[in-house]
């Protein structure tokens, strides 16, 4: 009888180990996908920063042109 109980306990422990291994594999897969997604987001953010920097430069140039026109018209 004791041997049957031992076998049942061992079987349950084996099933728990398999479940834990499956969870570990799933978490590693999720971590890999999240790392890749964060890399994509970081690259996109860098692109937006460059675009904003370029736009601010253009806006500065337009502002200077407007000031010159105002000076010519006002003066």
N, CA, C and O atoms as CSV, one atom per row, in Angstrom:
chain,resi,resn,atom,element,x,y,z
A,1,UNK,N,N,0.823,-1.191,0.000
A,1,UNK,CA,C,0.000,0.000,0.000
A,1,UNK,C,C,0.868,1.257,0.000
A,1,UNK,O,O,0.587,2.212,-0.724
A,2,UNK,N,N,1.913,1.251,0.806
A,2,UNK,CA,C,2.815,2.394,0.885
A,2,UNK,C,C,3.490,2.637,-0.458
A,2,UNK,O,O,3.733,3.782,-0.841
A,3,UNK,N,N,3.788,1.565,-1.164
A,3,UNK,CA,C,4.433,1.688,-2.464
A,3,UNK,C,C,3.499,2.369,-3.467
A,3,UNK,O,O,3.946,3.165,-4.292
A,4,UNK,N,N,2.203,2.055,-3.396
A,4,UNK,CA,C,1.210,2.694,-4.261
A,4,UNK,C,C,1.143,4.191,-3.999
A,4,UNK,O,O,1.084,4.987,-4.936
A,5,UNK,N,N,1.152,4.569,-2.747
A,5,UNK,CA,C,1.098,5.989,-2.374
A,5,UNK,C,C,2.361,6.688,-2.861
A,5,UNK,O,O,2.294,7.796,-3.392
A,6,UNK,N,N,3.507,6.046,-2.683
A,6,UNK,CA,C,4.765,6.626,-3.162
A,6,UNK,C,C,4.719,6.843,-4.671
A,6,UNK,O,O,5.142,7.890,-5.162
A,7,UNK,N,N,4.206,5.857,-5.406
A,7,UNK,CA,C,4.102,5.972,-6.865
A,7,UNK,C,C,3.158,7.104,-7.261
A,7,UNK,O,O,3.433,7.834,-8.213
A,8,UNK,N,N,2.056,7.253,-6.543
A,8,UNK,CA,C,1.096,8.319,-6.840
A,8,UNK,C,C,1.730,9.693,-6.584
A,8,UNK,O,O,1.551,10.622,-7.371
A,9,UNK,N,N,2.459,9.808,-5.492
A,9,UNK,CA,C,3.125,11.070,-5.165
A,9,UNK,C,C,4.185,11.382,-6.218
A,9,UNK,O,O,4.285,12.514,-6.690
A,10,UNK,N,N,4.973,10.376,-6.580
A,10,UNK,CA,C,6.005,10.586,-7.598
A,10,UNK,C,C,5.393,10.983,-8.942
A,10,UNK,O,O,5.937,11.828,-9.653
A,11,UNK,N,N,4.264,10.371,-9.282
A,11,UNK,CA,C,3.587,10.705,-10.531
A,11,UNK,C,C,3.109,12.161,-10.510
A,11,UNK,O,O,3.256,12.878,-11.499
A,12,UNK,N,N,2.546,12.587,-9.397
A,12,UNK,CA,C,2.092,13.980,-9.267
A,12,UNK,C,C,3.269,14.948,-9.345
A,12,UNK,O,O,3.174,15.998,-9.981
A,13,UNK,N,N,4.373,14.596,-8.701
A,13,UNK,CA,C,5.568,15.445,-8.757
A,13,UNK,C,C,6.109,15.535,-10.183
A,13,UNK,O,O,6.557,16.599,-10.610
A,14,UNK,N,N,6.070,14.431,-10.914
A,14,UNK,CA,C,6.515,14.427,-12.303
A,14,UNK,C,C,5.630,15.341,-13.150
A,14,UNK,O,O,6.132,16.095,-13.983
A,15,UNK,N,N,4.316,15.275,-12.938
A,15,UNK,CA,C,3.398,16.139,-13.683
A,15,UNK,C,C,3.628,17.619,-13.348
A,15,UNK,O,O,3.573,18.481,-14.226
A,16,UNK,N,N,3.886,17.895,-12.069
A,16,UNK,CA,C,4.171,19.269,-11.659
A,16,UNK,C,C,5.454,19.752,-12.325
A,16,UNK,O,O,5.510,20.889,-12.794
A,17,UNK,N,N,6.478,18.916,-12.375
A,17,UNK,CA,C,7.734,19.276,-13.015
A,17,UNK,C,C,7.517,19.580,-14.492
A,17,UNK,O,O,8.070,20.546,-15.017
A,18,UNK,N,N,6.708,18.752,-15.168
A,18,UNK,CA,C,6.418,19.000,-16.579
A,18,UNK,C,C,5.692,20.332,-16.767
A,18,UNK,O,O,5.999,21.088,-17.689
A,19,UNK,N,N,4.731,20.615,-15.889
A,19,UNK,CA,C,4.023,21.899,-15.958
A,19,UNK,C,C,4.983,23.068,-15.762
A,19,UNK,O,O,4.910,24.062,-16.485
A,20,UNK,N,N,5.873,22.952,-14.795
A,20,UNK,CA,C,6.839,24.013,-14.536
A,20,UNK,C,C,7.786,24.211,-15.719
A,20,UNK,O,O,8.129,25.342,-16.064
A,21,UNK,N,N,8.204,23.111,-16.336
A,21,UNK,CA,C,9.067,23.219,-17.517
A,21,UNK,C,C,8.333,23.911,-18.661
A,21,UNK,O,O,8.918,24.720,-19.382
A,22,UNK,N,N,7.060,23.594,-18.824
A,22,UNK,CA,C,6.258,24.253,-19.856
A,22,UNK,C,C,6.120,25.742,-19.579
A,22,UNK,O,O,6.214,26.556,-20.498
A,23,UNK,N,N,5.900,26.101,-18.330
A,23,UNK,CA,C,5.803,27.513,-17.963
A,23,UNK,C,C,7.127,28.235,-18.200
A,23,UNK,O,O,7.143,29.366,-18.687
A,24,UNK,N,N,8.227,27.586,-17.856
A,24,UNK,CA,C,9.549,28.180,-18.060
A,24,UNK,C,C,9.787,28.432,-19.544
A,24,UNK,O,O,10.260,29.502,-19.927
A,25,UNK,N,N,9.458,27.444,-20.384
A,25,UNK,CA,C,9.638,27.609,-21.824
A,25,UNK,C,C,8.769,28.746,-22.356
A,25,UNK,O,O,9.211,29.542,-23.185
A,26,UNK,N,N,7.537,28.815,-21.875
A,26,UNK,CA,C,6.637,29.881,-22.293
A,26,UNK,C,C,7.153,31.251,-21.884
A,26,UNK,O,O,7.071,32.203,-22.661
A,27,UNK,N,N,7.680,31.359,-20.679
A,27,UNK,CA,C,8.218,32.631,-20.193
A,27,UNK,C,C,9.455,33.045,-20.996
A,27,UNK,O,O,9.631,34.224,-21.301
A,28,UNK,N,N,10.307,32.080,-21.338
A,28,UNK,CA,C,11.494,32.398,-22.136
A,28,UNK,C,C,11.092,32.873,-23.527
A,28,UNK,O,O,11.693,33.801,-24.068
A,29,UNK,N,N,10.084,32.240,-24.100
A,29,UNK,CA,C,9.585,32.651,-25.414
A,29,UNK,C,C,9.008,34.060,-25.348
A,29,UNK,O,O,9.263,34.887,-26.223
A,30,UNK,N,N,8.236,34.324,-24.311
A,30,UNK,CA,C,7.646,35.649,-24.124
A,30,UNK,C,C,8.743,36.703,-23.943
A,30,UNK,O,O,8.659,37.792,-24.509
A,31,UNK,N,N,9.755,36.381,-23.165
A,31,UNK,CA,C,10.862,37.312,-22.930
A,31,UNK,C,C,11.580,37.637,-24.242
A,31,UNK,O,O,11.938,38.789,-24.487
A,32,UNK,N,N,11.786,36.636,-25.069
A,32,UNK,CA,C,12.448,36.842,-26.355
A,32,UNK,C,C,11.611,37.755,-27.247
A,32,UNK,O,O,12.142,38.672,-27.874
A,33,UNK,N,N,10.294,37.502,-27.305
A,33,UNK,CA,C,9.420,38.346,-28.123
A,33,UNK,C,C,9.364,39.766,-27.588
A,33,UNK,O,O,9.355,40.718,-28.370
A,34,UNK,N,N,9.326,39.928,-26.271
A,34,UNK,CA,C,9.261,41.264,-25.680
A,34,UNK,C,C,10.560,42.030,-25.937
A,34,UNK,O,O,10.525,43.227,-26.222
A,35,UNK,N,N,11.693,41.354,-25.838
A,35,UNK,CA,C,12.977,42.005,-26.137
A,35,UNK,C,C,12.996,42.517,-27.578
A,35,UNK,O,O,13.431,43.638,-27.842
A,36,UNK,N,N,12.520,41.687,-28.500
A,36,UNK,CA,C,12.489,42.092,-29.906
A,36,UNK,C,C,11.546,43.274,-30.092
A,36,UNK,O,O,11.856,44.209,-30.829
A,37,UNK,N,N,10.403,43.234,-29.429
A,37,UNK,CA,C,9.426,44.329,-29.565
A,37,UNK,C,C,9.984,45.630,-28.979
A,37,UNK,O,O,9.807,46.699,-29.564
A,38,UNK,N,N,10.652,45.543,-27.836
A,38,UNK,CA,C,11.252,46.736,-27.246
A,38,UNK,C,C,12.331,47.315,-28.154
A,38,UNK,O,O,12.473,48.534,-28.250
A,39,UNK,N,N,13.090,46.452,-28.818
A,39,UNK,CA,C,14.098,46.930,-29.769
A,39,UNK,C,C,13.427,47.686,-30.920
A,39,UNK,O,O,13.917,48.726,-31.360
A,40,UNK,N,N,12.287,47.145,-31.406
A,40,UNK,CA,C,11.542,47.820,-32.472
A,40,UNK,C,C,11.036,49.178,-32.008
A,40,UNK,O,O,11.132,50.164,-32.738
A,41,UNK,N,N,10.501,49.228,-30.805
A,41,UNK,CA,C,9.968,50.481,-30.261
A,41,UNK,C,C,11.086,51.497,-30.075
A,41,UNK,O,O,10.910,52.681,-30.361
A,42,UNK,N,N,12.224,51.037,-29.601
A,42,UNK,CA,C,13.368,51.930,-29.407
A,42,UNK,C,C,13.825,52.520,-30.742
A,42,UNK,O,O,14.134,53.709,-30.820
A,43,UNK,N,N,13.869,51.704,-31.780
A,43,UNK,CA,C,14.277,52.183,-33.102
A,43,UNK,C,C,13.261,53.200,-33.634
A,43,UNK,O,O,13.640,54.216,-34.217
A,44,UNK,N,N,11.986,52.923,-33.433
A,44,UNK,CA,C,10.943,53.847,-33.879
A,44,UNK,C,C,11.027,55.175,-33.122
A,44,UNK,O,O,10.869,56.243,-33.713
A,45,UNK,N,N,11.274,55.103,-31.832
A,45,UNK,CA,C,11.424,56.312,-31.026
A,45,UNK,C,C,12.612,57.142,-31.499
A,45,UNK,O,O,12.529,58.367,-31.576
A,46,UNK,N,N,13.698,56.481,-31.810
A,46,UNK,CA,C,14.873,57.192,-32.318
A,46,UNK,C,C,14.539,57.891,-33.634
A,46,UNK,O,O,14.982,59.016,-33.866
A,47,UNK,N,N,13.772,57.242,-34.486
A,47,UNK,CA,C,13.345,57.851,-35.743
A,47,UNK,C,C,12.498,59.092,-35.501
A,47,UNK,O,O,12.651,60.105,-36.183
A,48,UNK,N,N,11.600,59.003,-34.518
A,48,UNK,CA,C,10.767,60.158,-34.187
A,48,UNK,C,C,11.610,61.305,-33.644
A,48,UNK,O,O,11.361,62.467,-33.966
A,49,UNK,N,N,12.582,60.990,-32.841
A,49,UNK,CA,C,13.476,62.035,-32.323
A,49,UNK,C,C,14.192,62.750,-33.454
A,49,UNK,O,O,14.284,63.978,-33.462
A,50,UNK,N,N,14.695,61.988,-34.402
A,50,UNK,CA,C,15.409,62.590,-35.533
A,50,UNK,C,C,14.453,63.463,-36.353
A,50,UNK,O,O,14.828,64.548,-36.798
A,51,UNK,N,N,13.238,62.995,-36.548
A,51,UNK,CA,C,12.263,63.762,-37.309
A,51,UNK,C,C,11.928,65.070,-36.589
A,51,UNK,O,O,11.852,66.120,-37.227
A,52,UNK,N,N,11.732,65.021,-35.302
A,52,UNK,CA,C,11.432,66.225,-34.524
A,52,UNK,C,C,12.610,67.189,-34.570
A,52,UNK,O,O,12.413,68.397,-34.705
A,53,UNK,N,N,13.816,66.679,-34.460
A,53,UNK,CA,C,15.001,67.527,-34.543
A,53,UNK,C,C,15.060,68.232,-35.900
A,53,UNK,O,O,15.341,69.428,-35.973
A,54,UNK,N,N,14.792,67.483,-36.969
A,54,UNK,CA,C,14.785,68.066,-38.314
A,54,UNK,C,C,13.694,69.121,-38.459
A,54,UNK,O,O,13.921,70.180,-39.044
A,55,UNK,N,N,12.518,68.830,-37.929
A,55,UNK,CA,C,11.417,69.786,-38.018
A,55,UNK,C,C,11.717,71.053,-37.220
A,55,UNK,O,O,11.384,72.155,-37.657
A,56,UNK,N,N,12.333,70.905,-36.071
A,56,UNK,CA,C,12.648,72.095,-35.273
A,56,UNK,C,C,13.660,72.975,-35.997
A,56,UNK,O,O,13.605,74.200,-35.892
A,57,UNK,N,N,14.570,72.366,-36.720
A,57,UNK,CA,C,15.541,73.127,-37.502
A,57,UNK,C,C,14.828,73.898,-38.611
A,57,UNK,O,O,15.121,75.072,-38.836
A,58,UNK,N,N,13.897,73.246,-39.303
A,58,UNK,CA,C,13.139,73.900,-40.367
A,58,UNK,C,C,12.292,75.035,-39.800
A,58,UNK,O,O,12.215,76.111,-40.394
A,59,UNK,N,N,11.668,74.803,-38.673
A,59,UNK,CA,C,10.853,75.841,-38.030
A,59,UNK,C,C,11.724,77.040,-37.660
A,59,UNK,O,O,11.298,78.183,-37.824
A,60,UNK,N,N,12.921,76.799,-37.171
A,60,UNK,CA,C,13.848,77.884,-36.853
A,60,UNK,C,C,14.198,78.700,-38.080
A,60,UNK,O,O,14.257,79.928,-38.021
A,61,UNK,N,N,14.432,78.013,-39.203
A,61,UNK,CA,C,14.747,78.720,-40.449
A,61,UNK,C,C,13.557,79.557,-40.921
A,61,UNK,O,O,13.733,80.694,-41.357
A,62,UNK,N,N,12.372,79.010,-40.837
A,62,UNK,CA,C,11.163,79.747,-41.230
A,62,UNK,C,C,10.987,80.975,-40.340
A,62,UNK,O,O,10.640,82.054,-40.821
A,63,UNK,N,N,11.226,80.806,-39.051
A,63,UNK,CA,C,11.101,81.920,-38.108
A,63,UNK,C,C,12.055,83.055,-38.486
A,63,UNK,O,O,11.668,84.223,-38.454
A,64,UNK,N,N,13.287,82.722,-38.841
A,64,UNK,CA,C,14.260,83.745,-39.252
A,64,UNK,C,C,13.807,84.450,-40.530
A,64,UNK,O,O,13.950,85.667,-40.643
A,65,UNK,N,N,13.271,83.713,-41.480
A,65,UNK,CA,C,12.783,84.320,-42.726
A,65,UNK,C,C,11.625,85.277,-42.445
A,65,UNK,O,O,11.558,86.370,-43.007
A,66,UNK,N,N,10.715,84.851,-41.568
A,66,UNK,CA,C,9.580,85.708,-41.210
A,66,UNK,C,C,10.082,86.987,-40.542
A,66,UNK,O,O,9.577,88.073,-40.826
A,67,UNK,N,N,11.056,86.866,-39.674
A,67,UNK,CA,C,11.621,88.051,-39.016
A,67,UNK,C,C,12.228,89.009,-40.041
A,67,UNK,O,O,12.047,90.223,-39.947
A,68,UNK,N,N,12.947,88.458,-41.020
A,68,UNK,CA,C,13.539,89.303,-42.059
A,68,UNK,C,C,12.458,90.003,-42.879
A,68,UNK,O,O,12.577,91.187,-43.194
A,69,UNK,N,N,11.406,89.263,-43.222
A,69,UNK,CA,C,10.308,89.872,-43.972
A,69,UNK,C,C,9.623,90.962,-43.157
A,69,UNK,O,O,9.282,92.022,-43.681
A,70,UNK,N,N,9.424,90.689,-41.869
A,70,UNK,CA,C,8.810,91.700,-40.998
A,70,UNK,C,C,9.667,92.959,-40.948
A,70,UNK,O,O,9.146,94.075,-40.962
A,71,UNK,N,N,10.969,92.775,-40.891
A,71,UNK,CA,C,11.893,93.907,-40.844
A,71,UNK,C,C,11.805,94.716,-42.143
A,71,UNK,O,O,11.763,95.946,-42.120
A,72,UNK,N,N,11.778,94.006,-43.273
A,72,UNK,CA,C,11.688,94.685,-44.569
A,72,UNK,C,C,10.359,95.421,-44.728
A,72,UNK,O,O,10.324,96.553,-45.210
A,73,UNK,N,N,9.280,94.778,-44.326
A,73,UNK,CA,C,7.964,95.389,-44.472
A,73,UNK,C,C,7.777,96.521,-43.473
A,73,UNK,O,O,7.236,97.573,-43.813
A,74,UNK,N,N,8.212,96.311,-42.271
A,74,UNK,CA,C,8.050,97.316,-41.221
A,74,UNK,C,C,9.030,98.464,-41.342
A,74,UNK,O,O,8.757,99.558,-40.849
A,75,UNK,N,N,10.141,98.246,-41.971
A,75,UNK,CA,C,11.195,99.235,-41.969
A,75,UNK,C,C,11.236,100.009,-43.186
A,75,UNK,O,O,12.083,100.891,-43.329
